[in-house]
Amino acid sequence: MSSSIQRIGTTPRFSEAVIHNQTVYLAGQVSQLVEGDIRAQTDDVLQQIDTLLAKAGTDRSHLLSAQIWLKDMADYAAMNQLWDAWLANVKAPVRACVQAPMAKPHYRIEVLVIAAQQA
């Protein structure tokens, strides 16, 4: 059985999304805001995820898993308020959330999700 691999937003370093066997893998998303608290950055990241999922033919209601990295776990409650609101009308995916150093000093959050394509 042959399966195809579709890539979205590919650069020499990585793809923004890869689709294989009706599963959508998104690269970790970080905020495009150079300044901004955890609320602003989380909102920005969740909007980016919505946009990429739409390009891949799916949406947040088809999320399978999420990995969240926070620069500081003190941001956990504020991030969760936005996360919970974002998922208010869908079933939540499996999830992990940890504190980790970020690639750039202004990043406060990075989120990676995997989703099923819509049937």
C-alpha positions in Angstrom: 0.0 0.0 0.0 1.4 3.3 -1.0 0.8 6.5 1.0 1.6 10.0 0.1 3.2 12.7 2.2 2.1 16.3 1.8 4.1 19.2 3.2 2.9 22.7 3.9 5.2 25.7 4.4 8.4 23.8 3.8 11.8 25.6 4.2 15.3 24.0 4.1 15.0 23.5 7.9 11.5 22.3 8.5 7.9 22.1 7.3 5.1 24.0 9.1 2.9 20.9 8.7 3.1 17.4 7.3 0.1 15.2 6.4 0.5 11.5 6.2 -2.2 8.8 6.3 -4.9 11.5 7.1 -2.9 12.6 10.2 -1.7 16.2 10.4 1.6 16.9 12.2 2.2 20.6 13.0 5.6 22.0 13.8 5.9 23.7 17.2 4.3 27.1 17.0 5.7 30.1 18.8 4.3 33.6 19.0 5.3 36.1 16.3 5.0 38.8 18.9 8.4 40.1 20.0 6.8 41.5 23.1 3.7 40.3 24.9 2.7 38.5 28.0 1.7 34.8 28.1 -1.9 35.7 27.3 -1.0 37.6 24.1 1.5 35.0 23.0 -0.9 32.1 23.7 -3.6 33.8 21.7 -1.2 34.4 18.8 0.0 30.7 18.9 -3.6 29.3 19.0 -4.6 31.5 16.0 -1.5 30.2 14.1 -2.6 26.6 14.9 -6.1 27.3 13.7 -4.7 28.7 10.4 -2.3 25.8 9.8 -5.0 23.2 10.6 -7.3 24.9 8.1 -4.6 24.7 5.4 -4.2 21.0 6.2 -8.0 20.4 5.9 -8.9 20.0 9.5 -9.6 22.0 12.7 -9.2 21.9 16.5 -12.1 19.6 16.9 -9.9 16.9 15.4 -6.9 17.3 17.7 -5.3 14.1 18.9 -2.5 15.4 21.0 -0.8 18.6 22.1 2.6 19.3 23.6 3.1 22.7 25.3 6.3 24.2 26.5 6.3 27.2 28.8 9.3 29.4 29.6 7.9 29.7 33.1 5.4 27.5 34.9 4.1 30.7 36.6 2.3 31.2 33.3 0.5 27.9 33.5 -2.8 29.2 34.9 -3.1 32.1 32.5 -2.2 29.9 29.5 -4.8 27.3 30.6 -7.5 30.0 30.7 -7.0 30.7 27.0 -6.4 27.0 26.2 -9.7 26.0 27.9 -11.6 28.7 26.1 -10.1 27.7 22.8 -11.3 24.1 23.4 -14.6 25.1 24.9 -16.8 23.5 22.2 -14.6 20.5 21.3 -13.2 17.4 23.1 -9.8 18.0 24.4 -6.8 16.1 23.0 -4.2 14.3 25.2 -1.7 16.8 26.4 1.6 17.4 28.1 2.8 20.7 29.4 6.3 21.3 30.8 8.7 24.2 31.5 11.6 24.4 29.1 14.2 26.9 27.9 13.0 28.6 24.7 15.0 29.1 21.5 14.7 32.9 21.8 14.5 35.0 25.0 11.1 36.6 24.2 9.3 33.3 23.6 7.0 32.4 26.5 5.2 29.4 24.9 5.6 26.8 22.1 2.8 24.4 21.2 2.9 21.4 18.9 -0.2 19.5 17.9 -1.2 16.5 15.9 -4.7 16.2 14.4 -6.7 13.9 12.2 -7.9 15.2 8.9 -11.6 15.8 8.5 -13.4 12.9 6.9 
